[in-house]
């Protein structure tokens, strides 16, 4: 296990997140990676640029692998094509050392991320509230009484 506090924070956030929240977290990770790749490109750090771009590609691949193309309908197929395009463009950015392509992909991911956030917020508003404690009717004991032979 990592001793990096940022990793621990992200891991805790991911465990506590809803399924839609996890998708948002993956988008945020890909965007963070690409921002790091862009910074590395501007600083001439080829190794870091490659590492960050490769990680973003893994994250996009994970998002794509989670698509349910059978039940997801047109939306899933559109996302599949979107992820293919993003991955293709990131490879182009890597080969051509293109800051413009990296910026373009960051902007696209930010745009789609905002749609996922909106969905997550709608889902949170629609989700039924679950009471913290079970409701107890007036005069009802919170726990069943033990048999009389157990009483002192």
C-alpha positions as CSV (number, residue, x, y, z in Angstrom):
1,X,0.0,0.0,0.0
2,X,1.2,3.5,-0.8
3,X,2.2,5.9,1.9
4,X,1.4,8.9,-0.3
5,X,-1.4,10.8,1.4
6,X,-2.9,11.9,-2.0
7,X,-3.3,8.3,-2.9
8,X,-5.0,7.5,0.4
9,X,-7.3,10.4,-0.1
10,X,-8.2,9.3,-3.7
11,X,-8.7,5.7,-2.6
12,X,-11.0,6.8,0.2
13,X,-13.0,9.1,-2.1
14,X,-13.3,6.3,-4.7
15,X,-14.6,3.8,-2.1
16,X,-17.2,6.3,-0.8
17,X,-18.3,7.4,-4.3
18,X,-21.4,6.3,-6.1
19,X,-21.0,4.5,-9.4
20,X,-21.5,7.8,-11.2
21,X,-19.1,9.4,-8.8
22,X,-16.4,6.9,-9.7
23,X,-16.8,7.7,-13.4
24,X,-16.4,11.4,-12.5
25,X,-13.2,10.5,-10.5
26,X,-11.8,8.6,-13.5
27,X,-12.4,11.6,-15.7
28,X,-10.7,13.8,-13.2
29,X,-7.7,11.5,-13.1
30,X,-7.4,11.5,-16.9
31,X,-7.7,15.3,-17.0
32,X,-5.1,15.5,-14.2
33,X,-2.8,13.2,-16.1
34,X,-3.1,15.2,-19.3
35,X,-2.5,18.5,-17.5
36,X,0.7,16.9,-16.1
37,X,1.6,15.6,-19.6
38,X,1.1,19.1,-21.0
39,X,3.2,20.7,-18.3
40,X,5.9,18.1,-18.9
41,X,5.8,18.8,-22.6
42,X,6.2,22.5,-22.0
43,X,9.2,21.7,-19.7
44,X,10.8,19.3,-22.2
45,X,10.4,16.3,-19.9
46,X,9.8,13.5,-22.4
47,X,9.8,10.8,-19.8
48,X,7.2,12.4,-17.5
49,X,5.1,13.4,-20.6
50,X,5.1,9.8,-21.7
51,X,4.3,8.5,-18.2
52,X,1.3,10.9,-17.8
53,X,0.0,10.3,-21.2
54,X,0.3,6.5,-20.8
55,X,-1.6,6.7,-17.5
56,X,-4.4,8.8,-19.1
57,X,-4.6,6.2,-21.8
58,X,-5.1,3.5,-19.2
59,X,-7.8,5.5,-17.4
60,X,-9.6,6.1,-20.7
61,X,-9.3,2.3,-21.5
62,X,-10.8,1.5,-18.1
63,X,-13.7,3.8,-18.8
64,X,-14.2,2.2,-22.2
65,X,-13.9,-1.3,-20.8
66,X,-16.8,-0.6,-18.3
67,X,-19.3,0.3,-21.1
68,X,-22.2,-2.1,-21.4
69,X,-22.7,-1.9,-25.2
70,X,-25.6,-4.4,-25.1
71,X,-27.7,-2.6,-22.5
72,X,-26.3,0.9,-22.9
73,X,-27.9,1.6,-26.2
74,X,-26.8,4.6,-28.3
75,X,-25.2,6.4,-25.4
76,X,-22.8,3.5,-24.7
77,X,-21.9,3.3,-28.4
78,X,-21.3,7.0,-28.6
79,X,-19.1,6.9,-25.6
80,X,-17.2,4.0,-27.1
81,X,-16.5,6.0,-30.2
82,X,-15.6,9.0,-28.1
83,X,-13.0,7.0,-26.1
84,X,-11.6,5.5,-29.3
85,X,-11.1,9.1,-30.7
86,X,-9.6,10.4,-27.4
87,X,-7.1,7.5,-27.3
88,X,-6.2,7.9,-31.0
89,X,-5.6,11.7,-30.5
90,X,-3.5,11.1,-27.4
91,X,-1.3,8.7,-29.3
92,X,-1.0,11.4,-32.0
93,X,-0.2,14.0,-29.3
94,X,2.5,11.7,-28.0
95,X,4.1,11.0,-31.3
96,X,4.0,14.6,-32.5
97,X,4.7,16.2,-29.1
98,X,1.6,18.3,-29.7
99,X,0.4,20.6,-26.9
100,X,-2.6,21.6,-29.0
101,X,-3.9,18.1,-29.2
102,X,-3.4,17.6,-25.4
103,X,-5.3,20.8,-24.7
104,X,-8.1,19.7,-27.1
105,X,-8.5,16.4,-25.3
106,X,-8.5,18.0,-21.9
107,X,-11.3,20.3,-23.1
108,X,-13.3,17.4,-24.5
109,X,-12.9,15.4,-21.3
110,X,-13.8,18.4,-19.1
111,X,-17.0,18.8,-21.2
112,X,-18.1,15.2,-20.9
113,X,-17.1,15.2,-17.2
114,X,-19.5,18.0,-16.6
115,X,-22.3,16.0,-18.1
116,X,-21.4,13.1,-15.8
117,X,-21.5,15.5,-12.8
118,X,-24.9,16.7,-13.8
119,X,-26.1,13.1,-14.1
120,X,-24.7,12.3,-10.7
121,X,-26.5,15.3,-9.1
122,X,-29.8,14.3,-10.8
123,X,-29.3,10.8,-9.5
124,X,-28.7,12.1,-6.0
125,X,-31.9,14.2,-6.1
126,X,-33.9,11.2,-7.3
127,X,-32.5,8.6,-4.9
128,X,-34.9,7.7,-2.1
129,X,-33.7,8.6,1.4
130,X,-32.8,5.6,3.6
131,X,-33.5,6.2,7.3
132,X,-30.5,5.9,9.5
133,X,-32.5,3.9,12.1
134,X,-35.5,1.6,11.5
135,X,-38.8,3.3,12.4
136,X,-40.3,1.9,15.6
137,X,-44.1,2.1,16.1
138,X,-45.4,3.7,19.3
139,X,-45.3,1.3,22.2
140,X,-43.2,-1.2,20.3
141,X,-39.9,-2.4,21.8
142,X,-36.8,-1.7,19.7
143,X,-35.7,-5.4,20.2
144,X,-37.7,-8.5,20.8
145,X,-38.0,-9.5,24.4
146,X,-36.0,-12.6,25.4
147,X,-38.0,-15.7,26.4
148,X,-39.2,-15.6,30.0
149,X,-36.8,-18.4,31.0
150,X,-33.9,-16.0,30.2
151,X,-35.2,-13.3,32.5
152,X,-33.8,-13.0,36.0
